[in-house]
Amino acid sequence: MSDFLAVLAFSWIPFVGAAIYSVTAAPLGAVLSLRDEILLGLALPPVGAAAIVFAVMVGVSPEASLPLYLSAVAAILVVSLLLPGRGAQGTSGRRRAALLAGVFCAGEAATLLMGAASPKVEAHVHDMLRGEVLAMSVPELLGFVLLTMLAMGLAFRFRGVLFALALDEEGLLVRYGGRGRRAVLGFRVAGALIIASGVIWVGPLLTLGLLAVPALMYEGRAKGLGSLFVGVAMLALAGTVFGFLASIALDIPPVPMVVACLFVCGAVVRLRR
């Protein structure tokens, strides 16, 4: 018990950071799922990881969180804006899914190749691939908390627009015109900020898990959009907390245990309801 508490005291910052991140990543994944864009959410974290590794390879310090974060945001935003939308002319749903799968593979391959080519980034890549939650400092954690509070406040303030983006983007654009297009762009920017935050501070694998698993396990159980977003956030928070504590107790990397607990918590919710 004393060993468990000692490890928890040592790792409380990544633990708190992962828990805080879970309550924004899971609702974002739910919105992407409702928009039939969950593959986009899964393709973007490897892009951010590749951008971070490239920045380290060309000389940015691995400890310089802000430049690395901005590199990931820029890469994710550029790719998300350049990819054709769901209704783009000449692009079927099947072709778009294949394109997103290609983006995912390209990001993963680029990350591995740059890690193999440069010993300077090998340790960083190794930690990300092994499923370790990446460390952050106390000031970074405070900034992370403020960013999360801002994202949640904006989502609540503009929840009507968010609901329209999730269910009826065409109707939103027809009704509001230019303002609707700015809302779509704002959603892309917010998504890039949230996904890049996950990649740099909790790792790409946990980012993928929090985007996909809570929406998968809870979407059919919610009674409305508000209930869906609250439900996936609570499911993600529970899976992160239990998974992190179990990883400390069993002395294994936290990310695979968190993902496993997300499935377990989701199964419990489905059985109870």
N, C-alpha and C positions, 0 to 999 in steps of 0.2 A: 504493500500500500504506500509506503514511504517513497519507493522508487517511482511509482505511478505519479504521485503528487510532485516529485522533483522534476520529472519530465514535463508534466503539465505546466509547472511554473516556468520552465525554460521555453516552452513552445506556445505560450498563451497568445503572443502577438499573431502568428500565422493562424492559430485557431480562431481568434476573434475576427481576423480579417476574412477568413473563408466563410464564417457564419454570416457576417454582414453582407458579403458579396452574394450569398445564396438568395437573399430576399429581393434582389434586383434581377439577377440572371434568370431565375425561374419564370417570373412574369414576362420577361422579354422572350423567353423560349415559347411561352404560351401564345403570345401575340404572333410570333413567327409561325407557329403551328396553325393557328386559325387563318393566317394569310396564305397557307400552303407554301411557306418559305422556310420550313425547318431545315431543309438541306442547305439553304444559304447560311443559316446560323451555324451549321456544322462545318461548312467549308471555310468560314472566315477565321476561326482561331488559329489554324495552321498558317494562314497568311500572316497574321500578327506575329506568331512565333518566328517565322522565317525573317520578317522585318527586324525583329529584335536581334536575332543571331547575326544578320547581315550588318547591323549597326555596330555590334560588338566586334565583328571581324574587321571592319574598316577603321576601328580605333576608338569608338565610344566606350567609356568605362562601364563594366558590368554593374557598378555601384551607382551610376548616374541614372536614376529612375526616370526623371522627367524627359530627357532626350529619347530614351528607349520607349517610353510610353507614347510620346508624340510620333515616333517612327511607326509604332504598331497602329496607332489611330489613323495616320495618313494612309498606310498600306491598306487597311481594312476598308476605309471610306472610299478610296479610289476603286478598289475591286468591286465593292458593293454598288457603286454608281455606274461602273462600266458594264457590269453584267446586265443582260437584257431582262426586263421585267416579265411578269407572268403573261401579260397580254401583248408582248412585243410582236410586231409583224414578222412573220416568217420563223418564229421560234415556238415550237410545240412544247408542251409540258415535259414530254419524254426527252427531247433534245436539251432542254434547260436542266433537267435532272442530271443528264450525262455530263453537261458542262460543269455543273457544281461539283460533281464527283471528281472531275478532272482537276478543278481548282484545289480541292482537298488533297488529292494525291500530289499535285505539284508543290503545295506548301509543305507537306510532310517530307517529300524528297529533297526540296531545297534546304530545309532545316538540317537534315541528316548529312547532306553533301557538304554544306558549309562547316558543320561540326567536324566532319572527317578531314576537311582540308585545312582547318586551323586549330591547332592545339589550344589556342587562346580561348576558344568558345566551347571546347569539348566538355568541360565540367558543367557548364551551364546547360548544355543540351542533355547531358547525362541525367542531371537532376530532373529536368522537365519530363524526359521519357520514362524515368523510373517511378514517377508518380509522387514526387515530393512536393509539398506545398512550399512555394518560394517565399523566402523571408522578406520582411519589410521592417523598416525602422518605426519608432514611435511617431515621429512627425508624419511619415507616410501613412501610418494607420489613421491618424487624425484627419489627414486629407482624404483618405478613403471613406471615412465616416461622413465627412461633409459632402463628398461627391454623392454618396448613397442617399443622404437626406435630401439633397437637391433633386436627384432623379425621382425619388418617391414623391416629393412635393409637387414637381412639375407633372408627374403622371396623374396625381390626384386632381390637380387644378384643371388639367386638360383631358380628363378622363373621357368626356364625350367624344373628343377628336380621336383619342386612342381607341375607343370602342369602334368608331367608324373605320379607322385604319385597319382594325382587326377583321371586320366583317364586310365592309362595303366601300372599298377605296374608290371605285368608279363613282358611286353616289356622292362621296365626299368631294371629288374633283368637279363633278357636274354642279353641285350646289354652291361650292365656294370658289371655284376657279383658281386664281392665282394663290389665294390663301391656302387652298387645299394642297396645291403643289408645294408650297413652303412647309406645310405640315408633314408631307411625305419626306421632304429633304431633312426636316428636323428629326424625324424618326430615324432616318438613316444615320445622321450624325450621332444621335443619342445611342443607337445600337452599336456604332463603332466605338464610342467612348466606353460603354459598358463591357463589350467583348475584349477590348484592349486592356482594360483594367484587370479582367480575369486572367488574361494571358500573362501579363507581367507580374501579377501579385499572387495568384493562386495556381498558375500553370494551365496550359492548354487542355490537358485531359480533364481536369475538374471543371473547367469552363464548358467543355462539351457535355459532360454529364449533367451539369445544372441546367443547361439550356434544353436538353432533350428529355431526360428521364422524368422529371416531375410532370411535364406536360403530357407525356405518354401515359403515365399512371393515373392522372387525375382528371384529364379533360372530359371524359364521359360522365363524371360524377358531379360536376358543378351544376347549380341551378340557374346560373347567370354569369355574365362576364365578371362582375365584381366578385362573386363567389369563387370563380375560377382563379382570378389573380391572387386573391388572399389564400386560397387553398394550395396552389402550387408553391407560393412563398413559404407557407408553414411546413409543407412537406419537404421542401428543400432545406429549410432550417433544421428540421428534426433529423433528416438524413445526415446533414453535415455534422451536427453536434454528436450524435450517436456514433457515426463513423469515425470521427476524429478521436473520440474517447476510446473506442474499441481498438483503433490502431496503436494508441499509446499503450494500452493494456497488453496487446499481443505483440508489440514491437515489430510492426510491419508498416510499409509506406501508407500514408493516410488516404491518398486519392483513390486507389482501388477499393479500400474499405468504405469510403464515403459513397462511392457509386453503388456498391453492393447494398449499403444501408438505404440508399434512395429507393432501390427496388423493393427492399423488405418493407420499408415504411409505406410505399405505394401499395404493396400487396395487402398490408394490414388495413389500409383505408378502403380498398376495394371490397375486402371481405366484410368489414363492419358496415358498409353502406349498401 
